[in-house]
Amino acid sequence: MEESIERIFTAEMVESAGRFFQVNTENPVKLGDAENYVFEVNRDGTPYILRLTHQSHRAKHQVLAELKWMEYLQTNGCAIPKVIPSKGNNLIETVKGLDGSDFHCCLFEKAPGARVKLVDGNHNGDLFYVWGKTIGQLHQKTKDYIPEKAYQRMDWQEEELLDAAHYQADAPEQVVRQQDIILRELNGLAVNRDNFGLIHSDIHHGNFHYHEGRIHVFDFDDCSNHWFASDLAIPLYYLMWSLEREGVEDLDGYAATFMREFMKGYETENILTRADYETIPLFLKVRDLTLYNFFHKKYDFMNQDREWNKAVSTIEKRIIENRPIVQFDLNVISHGGR
C-alpha cells in the first residue's frame, strides 16, 4: 500500500467496518494490503473476508459495479463467493480515514478450499483444465450481462497502469516507445460481443481456491471491460513469471503443456476465433507493462532488495525488446477457433 494511505489507516477503522457487518474483528488476520486492505474475520466461528478500499483506488460506484457483477455470476451458477450485505442491507459501508477520506467496506464469504501452490501435487493437467473451464464459463455467462447505467466498470483504456510516465518522470524512452506501440495495437483490435466484455482481469493461481475439483474465483477488484483473450493471457503470464523467478528454464515447454489443457477446458464453455487467440502474446506484453508500472507505483526502488530490482529489470528488458514472457505454438490451443 502507498505510504500516504498507510498513514491514514487504523485498526479502529477495521473495528468500525466489522460493526457494520456484524463480524468479529478482535483478531483479524491480514490477508493483503497491496491495493486494498483485506482481512479474514468471523461471525459465530464462520470465516468471512472483509475488504476496505480507499477512494483513491476505486470510487464507490466502481466497487458497487464489481459487487453487482459478482452477484450476477453467483446467481447464474458460477463458483463465486457471495457478497454479504451489512446489517443496514447495504453492499458497501463507509468508514473515514484519519484525514477524513473514505474507505469503502464490503464483506464476502470465504471461498472453500485453499490456494494451489506451484509445488502442490494438484498443480497438473486436471487443474489446468478446470481453470480454463471456469474462465470460459465466466465469459459465456457475461455475454448476457447488461449492467445498470449506475454500475459501470472502467474500460481497458482507463487503466492508469498503462502509462509508465505516470509513475516515473524519467521513464526509459525505449519503454515509452514500446508502450505506444502496444496501445496502438490494442486500439486496432476488433471489438464485438463474442470477444469483449466484463472480465475478471486477474485470475492467476493466487486468486482462487481449489476445492473438490472446482475452482472458486475471488478478488474481482481489477475487473474491467476488456478482451476475453486478456483473461486467457493473465493465468499463463503469472504462472510463467512465478516459474521464471524459481529458475525454471524450459518455460516454453511448460507453457505448451499448460495451454493445451487450459484451452481444452475453456472451449467446453466458450470459443474464440483464431484471430482472438492470436492476440494472447500481445496481452502477455500488456501484463508485463502494467506489472512494471505497478511496481513503480508501489515501491521505492532505491530501497528495495536486490532480487526485487532484478525481477523488475527483467520485465523492463522484455518490454524494451518487444517480446512476451513466453513463446508457444498457437496450434496447441486452437481446437475450435474459427
Secondary structure, 3 states (H helix, E strand, C coil): CCHHHHCCCCHHHHHHHHHHHCCEEEEEEEEECCCCEEEEEEECCEEEEEEEEECCCCCHHHHHHHHHHHHHHHHCCCCCCCEECCCCCCCCEEEECCCCCEEEEEEEECCCCECCCCCCCCCCHHHHHHHHHHHHHHHHHHCCCCCCCCCCCCEHHHCHHHCHHHCCCCCCHHHHHHHHHHHHHHHCCCCCCCCEEEECCCCCCCCEEEECCEEEECCCCCCEEEEHHHHHHHHHHHHHHHHHHCCCCCHHHHHHHHHHHHHHHHCCCCCCCHHHHCCHHHHHHHHHHHHHHHHHHHCCCCCCCHHHHHHHHHHHHHHHHCCCCCCCCHHHCCCCCC
